[in-house]
Amino acid sequence: MDIVKGNMGWIEVIVGPMFSGKSEELIRRLRRAEIGKQRVQIFKPVIDQRYSKNGIVSHSGLEISSELVRNGAEILEKVAPRTEVVGIDEAQFLGDTIVADCAKLAELGKRVIVAGLDTDFMGRPFEPMPRLLAVAEEITKLLAICMRCGNPAVHTQRIVASEELIVVGAGGMYEARCRRCFEPQLAHQIIEEQEKRGASNAPAAARGMRSAF
């Protein structure tokens, strides 16, 4: 950001696929604010307790204390009047109102730093992050490394059998993939393969039961 004069708030958004360093960059900016003696409050969604209940933890192991919230409205309730910087991780899990809630915080003169996924496991825009990008003063788009070929990766590849939009996980459930290696239908294909294996095993199991009598 350029130098901001007066008591003006703004919104910074950090986006990218999983394993691109979003939480690490968020932690870096928040720690710099703390070093600068600014009053900081940090939040993350209650749904995300993969590594820690009381802190934001990057995949590389960096950690900073945070509070759990269910939605953006709870952030507005918890932010103290004297707070200068508000950090929010995994904002895509905090509901549609997070855009208006971040705007409200900025109007109150807060520096709002938000991290989250901009696309889902199918490669589609992950609402409400695109709308948050539209109202932000500063946007940082990070890339990961494709776990298949080593090229810059912009996608999050789900490698487990689920077509639910929100499945919280990390390594073993997701991979970073480049445009060429990304397979948006992979989760659906895994489900179909499991169903076929289950159907083919059923007659064998039935024969085993008949032979037991």
N, C-alpha and C positions, 0 to 999 in steps of 0.2 A: 504493500500500500504506500502511496505518496503520503507526505506529512498531512495530518488532519488537524485543522484548526478548530478550537472551541470544543464544547462538550457534545460532539457529534458521534453517534454510534454507527456501526456498519456490520455487514455480514461477510464472512469469509467461508467458502465451501471447499472442502477437500474431497475429491471423488476418485474412483478407479475401481478395478476388480479386487477380489480378495488377494492377499499376499503382495499388494503393491506398496504397502507402507503407510496407509492412511492414518491408522491409529498412532503410528510412530511419529508422523509429521504433526498430528494434533498434539501429542504429548510434548514435542519439541517446542511448539509455539506457546503452549500453556506454561511450561517451565520457564521460558524466557520472560513471560509476563510476571511470574512469581518472583524471579530474580530481580525484575524491575520494581518490586514492591507494590505491584498492582493487586487489587482484591479480586480473587479468582474463585468461581464456583464451576464445578464440573459435573456433568450428568451423563448417564447411559441408560438404555431401556432395560427394564426388569427381565425381559425375555433373554437377554444376553448375559449369562453368567458362566461362560465357557472356562475362563481361566481364573476369575476372581469375582466375588460378590460385591466387594467394596472398592473396586478400582478398574480403570481402563488398562488393559494389558495388550501390548502389541505381540505379533507372532514371534518377534525377536526377543521378547522378554521384558521390554521396557514397561514400567507401570507407574500410574499416578492415581491418587485417591479420587473417588467419584461417588455420587449419590444415584440410587436407582429411582427411575420414574416410569410411569406407564404411558404418558403422553406429554405433549407440549404444554398443556394446561397446568400440569403439576410443576413443570419447570418455572412457569410464571409465578406460581404460588410460593415456590421455594427460594427464588432469587431475591437476595436482600437488596434494599435500596442503595447501599453503598458499594455493591459489587460493580466492578469495572469491566471484567472479562468473563464471558460465559462460554464454556466448552461443552460440546454435545457430540457424543460418538454414536455410530450406527443409527443415524437420524431416520433412515428409511423405515424403521420399526416403530416410530412414534406417532403415526397417524397423519391424516391429511392436514390437520390444523397446525402442524409444526411450521409450515411456511408463514402463516399469519402470526404465530407465536414468536418466531425469530424476528419478524419485522417489528413486532411490538417492542421486543427487547432493544432492537437497534434504535427505535424512536425514543426510547428512554435513555439513550446515550451509552448503551453497552456495546462493547466489541464482542460480536458473536462468532465463534469459530466452530464450524460444523463439519463432521466427517461422515461419509456414508457411501453405499453402493449406488452408482447411477444406472446400472442395468441389472436385470435379474438373471436366473440360471438359463433362461431361454434367449438372452441377449436383447430383451425388450427394455424400454425405459422403466425404471423402478420408481413408481410414484411413492411419495411426492417429491423426490429429489430433483427431477427436471424443472419443476416450478420453483423450487428453492434456488436453483442455479440462475433462473431468470431474474430474480430480485436481488442477487448477491452483488456486492461491490467487487469482490475478488474471487476468482475460481482457480483452483489448482487441480489439474487432471494428472494423476499418477499412473504409470504403467508397471505391470509385474513382468516376470520372465516366464515364458511359456514352458510348462513342465514336460512338453513333448519334444520341442525342437530348439528351444533356447531363444527364440525371437521375442521381441517386445509383445507383451500380452495385454489385451484390453478386456477379455472376457473371463467370467467365472464359470467354470465347467462343473456341474454337479455330476458325481460319479456313483451315486447311490440311487436306489429305486424309490423315488418319490416325485410326484408332480405337484406337491403343495408349493405355494409361492414362497412361504417362509419356513425354512428348515435350518435352524441354527447349528452350525458345525464349523469344522476347520479342516486340517489335514486328514486325509482318509475319506472325507466326504466331498471335498471340492478340490479343484486344481485351477491354476491360472492357465489360460490358453490364448494363443494368438488367433488372429482372424482365420488363418488357414486351418488350424487344428481344432477349432471350436466345433462341437457337435451339439447343436441346440436340442435335438431329439434324443440324446443319449439316455436320459433318465427314463423316458417312455420306452425305449428299446429294452432297457434292463428289466423293467416291469413285465413287458411282453415275454421276454426270455424266461423269467422266473415262473410266469403263469404256464408257459408251455412245458417247462420241466415238471411243474406240479401236476399238470394234466397227464403227462406221460408216466409219472410215478404212481398215479392213482390206480390204474389197472393192475400193476404189479403188486401193489399193497393188497388189493382185493383178492388176487389169486393166492397170496400168502395167507390171508385170513381163512379162505376156503380150505386150503390144504391142512390147516391146523385142526380142522374138525373131522 
